[in-house]
Protein backbone atom coordinates (compact mmCIF):
# COMPACT_ATOMS: atom_id res chain seq x y z
CA UNK A 1 0.00 0.00 0.00
CA UNK A 2 2.93 2.33 0.65
CA UNK A 3 4.33 1.99 -2.86
CA UNK A 4 0.93 2.47 -4.48
CA UNK A 5 0.21 5.53 -2.34
CA UNK A 6 3.55 7.08 -3.28
CA UNK A 7 3.14 6.26 -6.95
CA UNK A 8 -0.40 7.60 -7.29
CA UNK A 9 -0.40 10.48 -4.82
CA UNK A 10 0.81 13.07 -7.31
CA UNK A 11 -2.17 12.14 -9.50
CA UNK A 12 -4.54 12.99 -6.66
CA UNK A 13 -5.38 9.32 -6.07
CA UNK A 14 -5.47 8.22 -2.47
CA UNK A 15 -5.12 4.60 -1.37
CA UNK A 16 -6.73 3.17 1.74
CA UNK A 17 -7.93 -0.19 3.00
CA UNK A 18 -10.92 -1.28 5.05
CA UNK A 19 -10.46 -4.25 7.36
CA UNK A 20 -13.90 -5.44 8.43
CA UNK A 21 -14.29 -7.44 11.60
CA UNK A 22 -17.07 -9.79 12.63
CA UNK A 23 -20.32 -8.87 10.89
CA UNK A 24 -23.87 -10.09 10.72
CA UNK A 25 -23.93 -11.68 7.26
CA UNK A 26 -25.35 -14.80 5.65
CA UNK A 27 -22.15 -16.61 6.63
CA UNK A 28 -22.61 -15.94 10.35
CA UNK A 29 -25.87 -17.86 10.16
CA UNK A 30 -23.71 -21.00 10.03
CA UNK A 31 -21.65 -20.11 13.11
CA UNK A 32 -22.73 -21.71 16.41
CA UNK A 33 -24.51 -19.28 18.75
CA UNK A 34 -21.96 -19.79 21.55
CA UNK A 35 -19.13 -18.77 19.21
CA UNK A 36 -20.99 -15.62 18.14
CA UNK A 37 -21.75 -14.81 21.78
CA UNK A 38 -18.03 -15.09 22.59
CA UNK A 39 -17.14 -12.79 19.69
CA UNK A 40 -19.79 -10.21 20.61
CA UNK A 41 -18.94 -10.23 24.32
CA UNK A 42 -15.24 -9.85 23.51
CA UNK A 43 -15.77 -6.63 21.57
CA UNK A 44 -15.98 -3.10 22.93
CA UNK A 45 -19.35 -2.34 21.27
CA UNK A 46 -20.93 -5.69 22.22
CA UNK A 47 -22.62 -6.21 18.85
CA UNK A 48 -21.87 -7.59 15.42
CA UNK A 49 -21.40 -5.09 12.66
CA UNK A 50 -23.21 -5.06 9.38
CA UNK A 51 -22.41 -4.50 5.76
CA UNK A 52 -23.72 -0.94 6.02
CA UNK A 53 -20.93 -0.13 8.51
CA UNK A 54 -18.32 -0.99 5.88
CA UNK A 55 -20.20 0.57 2.97
CA UNK A 56 -20.66 3.85 4.84
CA UNK A 57 -16.94 4.11 5.55
CA UNK A 58 -16.10 3.18 1.94
CA UNK A 59 -18.39 5.90 0.61
CA UNK A 60 -16.82 8.44 2.91
CA UNK A 61 -13.28 7.46 1.91
CA UNK A 62 -14.20 7.67 -1.78
CA UNK A 63 -15.53 11.20 -1.39
CA UNK A 64 -13.62 14.45 -1.78
CA UNK A 65 -14.00 14.95 1.97
CA UNK A 66 -11.30 12.29 2.40
CA UNK A 67 -8.88 13.84 -0.09
CA UNK A 68 -6.15 14.19 2.54
CA UNK A 69 -6.41 10.61 3.77
CA UNK A 70 -4.12 8.03 2.19
CA UNK A 71 -2.00 5.03 3.17
CA UNK A 72 -4.37 4.06 5.99
CA UNK A 73 -6.10 0.86 7.05
CA UNK A 74 -9.41 1.37 8.78
CA UNK A 75 -10.65 -1.40 11.05
CA UNK A 76 -14.41 -1.70 11.22
CA UNK A 77 -14.55 -4.26 14.02
CA UNK A 78 -16.49 -2.75 16.92
CA UNK A 79 -13.35 -2.65 19.05
CA UNK A 80 -12.73 -6.37 18.62
CA UNK A 81 -8.99 -5.80 18.23
CA UNK A 82 -8.78 -3.75 21.43
CA UNK A 83 -9.55 -6.59 23.78
CA UNK A 84 -7.49 -9.68 24.60
CA UNK A 85 -8.72 -12.98 23.17
C-alpha positions as CSV (number, residue, x, y, z in Angstrom):
1,X,0.0,0.0,0.0
2,X,2.9,2.3,0.7
3,X,4.3,2.0,-2.9
4,X,0.9,2.5,-4.5
5,X,0.2,5.5,-2.3
6,X,3.6,7.1,-3.3
7,X,3.1,6.3,-7.0
8,X,-0.4,7.6,-7.3
9,X,-0.4,10.5,-4.8
10,X,0.8,13.1,-7.3
11,X,-2.2,12.1,-9.5
12,X,-4.5,13.0,-6.7
13,X,-5.4,9.3,-6.1
14,X,-5.5,8.2,-2.5
15,X,-5.1,4.6,-1.4
16,X,-6.7,3.2,1.7
17,X,-7.9,-0.2,3.0
18,X,-10.9,-1.3,5.0
19,X,-10.5,-4.3,7.4
20,X,-13.9,-5.4,8.4
21,X,-14.3,-7.4,11.6
22,X,-17.1,-9.8,12.6
23,X,-20.3,-8.9,10.9
24,X,-23.9,-10.1,10.7
25,X,-23.9,-11.7,7.3
26,X,-25.3,-14.8,5.6
27,X,-22.1,-16.6,6.6
28,X,-22.6,-15.9,10.4
29,X,-25.9,-17.9,10.2
30,X,-23.7,-21.0,10.0
31,X,-21.6,-20.1,13.1
32,X,-22.7,-21.7,16.4
33,X,-24.5,-19.3,18.8
34,X,-22.0,-19.8,21.6
35,X,-19.1,-18.8,19.2
36,X,-21.0,-15.6,18.1
37,X,-21.7,-14.8,21.8
38,X,-18.0,-15.1,22.6
39,X,-17.1,-12.8,19.7
40,X,-19.8,-10.2,20.6
41,X,-18.9,-10.2,24.3
42,X,-15.2,-9.8,23.5
43,X,-15.8,-6.6,21.6
44,X,-16.0,-3.1,22.9
45,X,-19.3,-2.3,21.3
46,X,-20.9,-5.7,22.2
47,X,-22.6,-6.2,18.8
48,X,-21.9,-7.6,15.4
49,X,-21.4,-5.1,12.7
50,X,-23.2,-5.1,9.4
51,X,-22.4,-4.5,5.8
52,X,-23.7,-0.9,6.0
53,X,-20.9,-0.1,8.5
54,X,-18.3,-1.0,5.9
55,X,-20.2,0.6,3.0
56,X,-20.7,3.8,4.8
57,X,-16.9,4.1,5.5
58,X,-16.1,3.2,1.9
59,X,-18.4,5.9,0.6
60,X,-16.8,8.4,2.9
61,X,-13.3,7.5,1.9
62,X,-14.2,7.7,-1.8
63,X,-15.5,11.2,-1.4
64,X,-13.6,14.5,-1.8
65,X,-14.0,14.9,2.0
66,X,-11.3,12.3,2.4
67,X,-8.9,13.8,-0.1
68,X,-6.1,14.2,2.5
69,X,-6.4,10.6,3.8
70,X,-4.1,8.0,2.2
71,X,-2.0,5.0,3.2
72,X,-4.4,4.1,6.0
73,X,-6.1,0.9,7.0
74,X,-9.4,1.4,8.8
75,X,-10.7,-1.4,11.0
76,X,-14.4,-1.7,11.2
77,X,-14.5,-4.3,14.0
78,X,-16.5,-2.7,16.9
79,X,-13.3,-2.7,19.1
80,X,-12.7,-6.4,18.6
81,X,-9.0,-5.8,18.2
82,X,-8.8,-3.8,21.4
83,X,-9.5,-6.6,23.8
84,X,-7.5,-9.7,24.6
85,X,-8.7,-13.0,23.2
